[in-house]
Amino acid sequence: VQLVESGGGLVQAGDSLTLSCVASGFDFDIWNMMWYRRATGKERELVARITTNGDTTNLPDSVKGRFTGSRDNAKSTVYLQMNDLKPEDTAMYYCKGGCLNCWGQGTQVTVSS
């Protein structure tokens, strides 16, 4: 299993970013995929679960209405669209899936005020 995230960066508050996670080594179509984040000094937090049919669930209140997940099974890729970013969204973002404890290396999102 390999998960490779990309799309992070340094943005200003109110900006948007789309993270991508390209998966390989497993049958992507049959796995729900998750996006997590970990901010410095904080616990890891689930920010989106993208089901096999593309629904986004398990959004915490802090991102509801701003974050949306999606997937392209033909490309074995899951996305996280993040709008109206806030400084508190600053974190390393990881995708998870393909096995019980398979993670990507993460992509850093930094939001300046």
N, C-alpha and C positions, 0 to 999 in steps of 0.2 A: 504494500500500500504506500502510495506517495501522494501527498497533498502539498501543493505549492501556491501560497497566497501572494497576491500582488495588489497594487493600487493605493497603498498607503502614501502618506506624505504630510507635509506641513501646510495647513490651510488656515484661513481666518474664520472667526465665528460667523455663522450664517452661510458658509460655503457648503458645497456638496462633494462627496467622493463616492466612487463605486469600487468596492473591493471584489477581487476575483479569487477563486480557489480552483485550480485545475487538479483533477483527481486521476489517478491511474492505479492499476494493480488490483482492482476489484470491480464487481458488477455495480457500477455507479447507479444504474436505474432503480435498484431495489433498496437503496439506502437513504433514509432520512439524513440530511446533512445539517450540521449546527455551526453557528458562528458564536464564538466566545470572545471576551476581552478581559484583559487584566491591566489595571492601572497600577502605577507604582504605589506600593504600600497597601494595596487593596486585594480582596479575594477575587478569584476568577469569576466572571459573571456570564451567564448565557444571555445572548442578545437576540438570537433568532434561531428557530428551527425550521428548516425548509423540508417539507414532506416530499414523498416520491412524486406526488402529482403537482408540486410547485406551490403549495400553500405555505404561508409564513405564519408560524405559531410561536407561542412562548415569548413574545416580546415583553420585556419589562416595561413598567410604566414610564421609565425614564427615556425610552426611545420610541414608544408608540406614537404613530402619526408622523414620525421622521425617518424611521428605518424600514426598509422592505427587502425581503429576500426573494431570490428567484433562482432558477436553474435552467441549464440547457443540457439535456441528457445527451444530445448528439455530440456535444463538445466535452462531456464529462466535467462540467464547470458549474459551480455555484457562485452566486453573486450576493453582495450586500450593498444595496443602495442606501446611502446615508445623506439625508438632507438637513438643512438648518443645523449644521454642526455647532456644538457648544464646547467650551473649554473642558467641561467635565467628561466629554467623550474621548479625551486624550487617553490612549491606551495602546497596548499591543493587541492586535486582533488575530484570532486563530480560527481556522476551520477544523472541524472534527467529523470523522465518519470513515466508513470502510472497514472498521473493526471496532471492538469495544473501547479501545484506548489508542486510536490513531489520530495524530495531530499534525498539522502543518508547522512550519517554522515560525510563522507569524509575520505580520506586516504592521509597521508602526504608523499610527495616526496621531498627529499632534495638531491641536486646534488652539490658535492664539486668540486672545481677546481683543 
